[in-house]
Amino acid sequence: MNIQNFKLGNLIRISPRQNEEGVLFIIDIQHSSIIGEMITPRQGYHFRIKFEEMLPLALDEIWLERLGFYQRKEKDDVWVDQKNFVEFKYNKSGSGFLEKGHIVVGISCVHELQNSYSTLTGEELLSN
């Protein structure tokens, strides 16, 4: 994974040892590691992790909801942010931000969603 793709506030998955995983909120990026606040399994715990122990956090409906998106009633695979700034298509064949009904920015991971949302709206997308 390329550390250049991560920003403060991103949510990532970590796997420091076999059969151990968690989700972190990045609070500091250092020369060879990041410091994050654990979301799961031990909420609030601060954790230092090496770059090679970081993994993308796959996007799913649960994370879309936690990040403040809701499904459009008329279209099952279209989600909208709380402020109705953007539409987001989420399904197994392809997910991303929509413009005129077409995906213009493909997204597969939570940090990609957060970073693209920030670029599109100028606002941070944080977990509820």
Beta strands, then each sheet from edge to edge (+ up, - down):
strand 1: 11-17
strand 2: 20-29
strand 3: 33-40
strand 4: 46-50
strand 5: 54-55
strand 6: 70-72
strand 7: 75-80
strand 8: 87-89
strand 9: 96-99
strand 10: 102-106
sheet 1: 4+ 3- 2+ 1- 5+
sheet 2: 6+ 7- 8+ 9- 10+
end
